[in-house]
């Protein structure tokens, strides 16, 4: 699944570690999601969307 996580994070000036701390996941998890190596669980995907104050469809894109 494609996503805009890296762009959204960069727009806020957050490092991967900053985002990981806000989501209570590891930095490695954030990296894996950003690079498409890992699709987050649905609850985590909603937490990400909520953090950026966006609809989930605005963060995660269909292939």
Order of alpha helices (4+ residues) and beta strands (2+ residues): beta-alpha-alpha-alpha-alpha-alpha-beta
